[in-house]
Amino acid sequence: MKKIIIKLYCMKKLLLVSILIVLRFTVFGQGTEFLEGKKWSDVLKTAQEQGKYIFMDCYTSWCGPCKNMTNNVFPQKTAGDYFNPRFVCVKYDMEKGEGKELANKFEVHAYPTFIIFRPDGTIQHRVVGGDELETFIQRIERGLNEKTSLPYLSERYERGKMNKQELMTYKEILSEAGEDEKAGKVYNKLLSRLTDKDKVKKEFWPIYEDESCQIGSPVFDFLLANLPSIRENVGTEKVDNYLFRKYSKILEDYILGYQKKDAVPVSLLKQQIPGLNIKQQQSLNTMLPLAEMVSDRNVKTLASVIESKIPTAGTQELKMYIFAYRAIRWQTKDADAQPQFQETGRKLTDLVIASMENRQASLTASDLQEYPIILMSLQDTMSKDNYSRLAAIGEKVIPNLPDSQEKKYIQSTFDKYRKLSLKKP
């Protein structure tokens, strides 16, 4: 009997191990299979034996995009289906062990960097930066194509035999490989050869996506002057989304107080934005006056606008207006010591809290997370009476919120308001 029990136990344990092995290959084996902890010489040997290219993931422990590729991109089944049959995949931490030597040998300076090697160990292609899987595979495919690989294009460029389309491709490949200085030189050479007819064609649209094409630059001015033709050839949605990203970014920088000294002047934005006629035109039209008020540090006008918005605006819209006010505070020396800012901060704070009191029945968890940010942006400290009013709002609204981590965070914020309302002067 004892032998039967032992035998059954062993069979049960063996079955469990088998199930775990199957599960491991089912769940994890679908993604990209990387060799880790293998010497580079052994990886080369494996590639030669299997007649495969090598795909090397060069990462560091602190690199966020590296982790995203490791955790979210490479484990996908589609990634495994693509990479596993074509490559011997390997990864090295470029700051540890043999990775340090490989980083120097292959001149890896940015992370993540992905290098494709031929079986003999020579470099076929290089890609810098993470991406969504579909786009990333497209970038790798260009590297596997001999005529769009980095070494091939570099050789043709040095021999001076590139046409305009090849220069465009070479510039993009250099940018993907992180060779920005050389990419800039190729870009300028390409621009010198393009005619006005070329610049409106779909195949040369990437000249506008280059980082050097900024609002106010000659290339960007050409784009604005030829929008109808470019929209027709490239596609209205693509062009308009591009314009929205360009203009909304600089407007947001003004509103948040992050604009640089050499930022595009608001006067130029006022000339260009009204004539864009893009789908997102209303958003730009709303942001433009705010950017102008921040640029002019027009506290009085902005405060009047905010006052009119408080009773009806949602928290996200209101936050945008309040952040514009905060930007002026940041950019004004000793702002909080000035009567104008003291009076405005107190008045707007009272109005925001009054709006919260009037809307108690409809306040959401999201609202109760946003309002403290709004209030902090108006002034650093509030009166005990205001803290008491906020605590009272919390006591009425928070118990009705569904249980969640958000609720715990909100509760801790409003508990602080209660403590501050009881604090002795």
N, C-alpha and C positions, 0 to 999 in steps of 0.2 A: 504493500500500500504506500509506504514511504517513498519507494522508487517511482511509483506512478505519479505521486504528487510533485516530486522533484522534476520528473520529465515534463509534466504539464506546465510547471513554473518556467522551465527553460524554453519550452515552445512558445509560451506566452510572451516571454521577454524577447525572444528572437523575432516574433511577429511585430512587437512594438517597435523594435529597432528598424525592421524593414519598413514599417509605416512611416517612421520618422525620416528615413532615407528618401522614400518616395516623395514625401511632402517637401523635403528640402529641395529636391530637384524640380518638383512641380512649381513651388512658390518662387524659389530663388534662381533656379536654373534657366528660367525663361529670359532673364535679362542678359546683359553683357557679361561674359566670363573673363575676368581679369586675373592674370598671374601676379601674385604679390610675394615679395620676399625673395624673388629669383635674381641671381646675378645677371647683369647685362650680357655677358658672354654666353650664358646658358639660354637666354631668350633668343639671341642670334642663332644659336645652334638649332633650337626648336623651330624657328621660322624657316631656316634652310631645309630642315628635314621635312617640313610640311608644305614647303613651297608657297608660303604666305607672306604678305606684307606685315609689318609690325605697327600697331597703333599704341602710342605711348601717351598716357595721361600724366602730365607733370603738374603736381598740386602741392599745396602747403596746408598745414593743419588749421591756419587762421583764415583761409580764403573762403568767403561766403559763396561766390559763384562756383567754386570747386565742389563745395558740399552739395549745392543744388544739383550739379551734374551727377554726383555720386548717389545722392538719395532719391532724386526724382526723374532723372533722364535715362541714365544707363540701365537701371533695373527694369525698364519697360520691355515688354516682349518684342515690340517692333525693333528696339535697339539691339536686342540679342539676335534677332533674325537677320539684321543687317551686318553687325560687326563680327559675330562669331564665325561665320563661314569664310569671311574675307581676311581676317587678321588674327595674328597672335596679339592679344590685348594685354598690356602690362601697365602698371602704374607705380610711380615713385614719388615719395615725399622729397621735394627738392632741397629740404633743409636737414635731412637726416641720412646717415649711412652713405651708400653709393649714390644716392640722389644728389648729394652735393657735387660729386665729381661729374655726374651727367649734366647737371645744370651749367657747369663751367664749360664742359666739352661741347655742348650743343647750344650754348649761349641763350639759356632760358632766363628771361628777366621779368616776365609778367605771368600772372596766374589767373585762371588755368591756361596752360599752353598744351596743345595736342600736336604731336609730331608723327608723321607717317614715314616709316623707313622701308626701303626695299629689303628683300631677304639678305642682301649682301651688307646691310648696315648703312648704306648711303641714304641721305634724306631725300624723300620724294616730295614732301609738302609739310606746311606748318600752319596751324590755325590758333589764334589767340582769342580767348574769351568764350564763355558758355553761351548757350542758346536753347531755344525750344528744339525738340528732337527733329522734327521735319526739316527745319531750316539748317540745323547742324549737319544732318546727313547730306543735304545739298552742298554744303561747304566742303565736306569730306569728299563727295563725289567729284567736285571740281579739281581736287588735289589728285585724285586717282586718274583723271583724264590727263594724259601726257601733255596735251597742248594747252591746258589751263593750270598745269602744276607750276609751282614757284621756280624750280631750277630751269625748266624749259623757257619760261617767259623771261627770266633774268638773262639767259644766254641770248635770246633774240633781241632783247633791249640793248644789250651791250654791243651787238653787231649792227644796231641801227636799222633793223629790218621790220619794225613794227608799223602796222597801219593804225588808223585812229581807233578802231574797235578793239584791237589788241592792246593799245595803250590804256583804254578804259578798263578792260579786264585786268590788266597787270596792276593798275592802280588799286583796284578793289582787292586783289589777291595780296598785295603788299600791306594794305590796311588790315586785312584779316590776320596777317602774319605778325602784326604789331610793329612793322617797319615803317613808322610814321614819317620819318625824315625823307626816306627814299620815295615813299608814296606821294609826299608833297611835291617833290621834284617832277615826278612823272605826271602828276595832276597839272602842274603849270605848263609842262610841255604839251600835254593834250589840249589845254585851253588855247594855247597859241596856234594850234593847227585846226581847231574847230571853226567852221563858218557859222553864220547866224542861222542858216538852214539846218545845220547839224544840231545846234543847241535846242531846237524845238522837237527833235526826234525822240521817240521812246527809248531807243538804245543808249542815248546819252543822258537820260534823266539822272543817273547817279552823280553827275557833276553838281547837282543842286543838293544832294544828300551829304556831300562832303562837309566836314566840320568847318572848313574855311569859308563856306558859303553862308555868311551871316547877313542879317538885315542891314542894308546900307552898303553892302559890297557890290562891286560891278556885276558879278554873276547874278546876285539876287535881284538887282535892279533890272537886268535883262529878263529874268523870269517874270517879274511884275509887268513889264512892258509887253510881254508876249503871252500872257495868260490864256487867251482864247485858243491859240494854236497848240500850246503845250497841253492844255486840258483835253483838247480833241485827240491828240496823239497818245498821251500817257493815261488819260482817264480822269474825269472830274473829281471823283471821290478820293483818289490817291493824292492828287495835287492839293485839294482843299484840306484834307487831313494833315498834310505836310505843313501848309500855311498856318493852320490852327495851332499845331504844336510849336511852331516857331514864335508866333506872336503871343500865345498864351503863356509861354515860358518867360518871356521878358516882362510881360505884364504882371505875372505872379511874383517875379523877383522884386519888382517895385512895390507891390502891395504888401509883401512880407518883409520888406526892408533889406533884401539881400542883393539889390542891384550893385554892380561894380562901378567904379569911377568912370570907366570907359563904356558904360552901358549905352545902348541905343537911346538917343534923347527922345523924350515924350513928344516933342514937337514933330519929329519924323513919324512916330507912330500915329499921331493924329492925322497926318497927311495920307498915310497909306491904308490904315485899317478900314475907314469907311467905304473905300472902293473895292474891297476884296470880294464882297458878295458870296461868301461861303456859307455852307449849311449851319455852321456854328457862329454865325455873325453876331447873334444876340449876346452870346457869352462875351465875345470880345468887346462889344459895345458897352456892356455893363462894367467890365474891368477897366476900360480905358480911362473914364473919369476918375476912378479911384487912384489909378497910377499917377494921374496928373496932380491930384490933390496931395499925394505923398511927395511927389517931386517938388511941388511948390510949398510943402509943409503948411498947407491951408487947413489948420485945425478947426477954425470956426465953421467953415463950410461943411467939412466932413462930419463934425459933431451934429450939425443940423440934419444932414442926410441920415446919419445913424439913428437919431431921435425919431425921425419919421418911419424908419424901418422896424424898430423894435417891436411895436405891437403886432405886426402881421408876419414878419419874416421868419422862416424856419431857422433852426440853429446853424445849419451849414452856410446859408446865405448871410446870416447875421455875423457869423464868425469871419467871413471874408471882409466885411466892412470894419469890424472891430480890429482885425489884424492890420488894416491900413492905418487905423489910429495908433496902434501899437508901434508900427514902423516909424511914424513921425516922432513918437515918444523916444524911441531908441536913437533916432538921428538928431535929436535936440539935446544939447548939453544941459545937464541939471534940469531936465524937463519937469520932474516931479516936485521940484522946489519952486516952480513958477506958478503963480496964481491961476493963470489960464488953464494949465493942465490939471491943477488941483480941483478947480471948480468943475471943469468938464468931466473929469474922472468920477467925481462924486455924483454929479447929475445923471450921467449915463448908467452908473452902477445902480442907482435907485430905480431908474426906469426899467432896467433889465430884470431886477428882482421883482418889481411890481408886475411885469409881464409874466414871470414865472408863477407868481401867486394867482394871477387871473387864469392861467392855463393849467392849473394843478391837475384837473380831471383828465387832461389829455397828455400829460408829460410821460415820455417813454424813458427807458433805460438809456438809450442813446442821447436823449436830451439832457439827462442828469449827468452824463459824462462830458458833454460839450459846454454846458453853461459855466462850470467852474473854470474852464480854459478861457472863455469869453470874459469872465469877471477878473481873472488874473491879468488879462491883457489891458484892462482899463486902469487899474491901479494896483500897487503892490500889497496894500493893506486896506481893510474896510473898517467901518465903525462897528462897535459891539452890537448895535441895533440891527445892522445888516446881517451880521453873522447869526443873530437870533432868528431873524426872518427866514434865512436859508435853512437853519436847523429845523424850524417849524414845517417848512415845505417838505423836507426830507422825512420827517416823522409821519406826515400824511400820505406821501406818495410811495416811498420805498417798500413798506409792507405789502403793497399791492402788486409789486413787480414779481415776475416768475423767478424762482431760485436759480442762480447761476453765479459764475465767477464775477461777471459784470456787477451783479447785485452786491456782492461782498465788497468789491472795490468802491462802488458808489457809497455804500454804508460807511466805509472808513473815512471817505471824504467828508460826508455830512456829520460824522461824529466829531471830526476836527472843528467843523463850524460850531458845533455845540460847545466844545471846550473853549474856543476863542470867545464865544459870547459870554462865558462865565468868568473869563480871565480878569483879574483885578487890573485897574489902570496902572 
